[in-house]
Amino acid sequence: MASLITREQLENFALQGLSYADDHVSDPFSIKDVSDRLGISYSYFYHNFAQYMGEPFWHYVKRHRLELAAGLLRHSGYNIGEISDLCGYATTAAFSKAFKQHFKESPKDFRQIIILPNEKRTLQITESITAALGPDAFNGVFNYERCEKVKLPDSILYYSLISRGQDPIAEMIARMTQYYNLFKKMQTLYDLPQSRIITGTLDAVPVTNYERLSMFAGILIPVQAIAAHIQLQQNFGYLMTKRLTGGSYLKLPVPMDFATAGVPMYNFISMNCKEGIFKMSGNHFFISMNGPSYSEIYIPQLKKHY
């Protein structure tokens, strides 16, 4: 089989496996489910994933689920039992045991940590960006009072991972124009109602190590746009997919490009969640790219008492 498959196809098999795991975080599944979906053998997928991703598939699945759980502990108002369910654990006890083995802290104690180890780097980057652009660059922009409460429909994201390396954000910036142009062309050629070209990460900032962040660019399309989904599945089968739950979101317009807005966006989320101004319903916040100097940040808001 290997002699008939290109290196790009082998890499795509691994990335599709990663995508499947991310899109089924709360669902039970097996490696055979993934390999059958890709049309390759169990052993072929198993060895191919480890070769390209640098870790066995189930190691990635467990790490990814626990890091997303840690992100929910950090930013959401869910209780530990709810987070356990959302991250695919059969019982809260099993989740708590796995979480403590991985993070060396219980979920309850983890929730009390003021600054996480990986968060220090994010804060340093924020400070360096602010210093480079000048102290007035962000004045009044990242302010909760500027947020608009909106409803988004259940949607499907068609995306490519555009960085997985030593400096994922720098790589994402370097490659973004290529992908933005692709998705812009798709909007022009096909009937894509209410679509948005967006960027974000599959991972939980600041829990996931910076060098492991999976940054994406993609096009977000409401589930009910059936014709559009048929067109994209027929013509862009190589793109990965992710279901994004609709509902209540905070929309924050910012007069800057996605790269400038990215790190201050995280700082805005972190500070407001810590202060209880809002809580998130998931880790899937993203930036909608509306032009060279204008973006919109979308933050899934938890609508419940917390």
Steps between C-alpha positions, in 0.01 A plus 500: 500500500774744597653494149169622353448785744679834499661660801228767496230231517675330790515829688134565421404160648669601826339845500157352423548269799584798718193680366276200569624481860438871552150484353406204724644618831187406695424182301626143547688373194777260402803519272312268265223760473762749381683264264171382348401864444829555315482172306831365631596219738516534878875431516576728206320792663653426843860508373440786258351725770787437741754572226352835398373626835783381721273320746265198488139573408348409837766702677390801295129429564551481877725808512267702279192413707671585827639829367154600373360404841761721665396784270139455612608498864680825425237691303159337537240485773441126466542278802754217498239235419380698198857548377562127541203425271600762244848350473396141450543343843250239618522607864620803693728273705675373186539856373639628832752215518621554142513878548714476813737254334550740210507840673616395849202692640140400563239677281385695806852617590585575136205738485654707781838560328539872431754483214572176316859419396423537126306820569815688598627480145170630362512796735859577399402495131207732578733745670750492212225562239360788703846652540575467128173662389498766768299533821200657325458228234238304695344781704133424551493228232502189719217612721202286600270800452578488127377140469175423324299196605410298190351163409690276260348193332645150531770495234764286334854625464698390193863564582869434450756488776749763398754467778638223716858582580749675721334839453139430393375859509788629284442213256128575493565865415742402225250264333170675568477697175507180295213346696300820529507533122383140462201548729419837344494330160265234639263773620500648150456175308240328718179597673627533858234690696609662826847349467795642691871457438647437843817405682566350841642194670373149569675512835448666837694821554695533732489133604652342188873549461565777246710273275209251475227748404301406190405826330239489224348710225159406369156592380205472739162416348160453671381139513174584322684608183464149354586588139820672609613198702438268206708724275790521745504128574509424127770751412710539815506153654856555625386768747441394859170565674388598847152550642461832682208533735285806451329705766609802699824672403669826587615687189780751546593708192866606493663747255804280429607191310467149647870474590500819706172409670590141588703527820314800652181301429617223729593749772152658469333159538719394790453815705122517452450132581713533814297801610170323434381752240417212266563127476555297186296202377798347322858549382393589145549876492620626162587807293295583191723664239303782340778698337866602527439726800170380648411180683222370721562281804232243584491352851248223587315624807354275767141605568440370852559600859856437611 
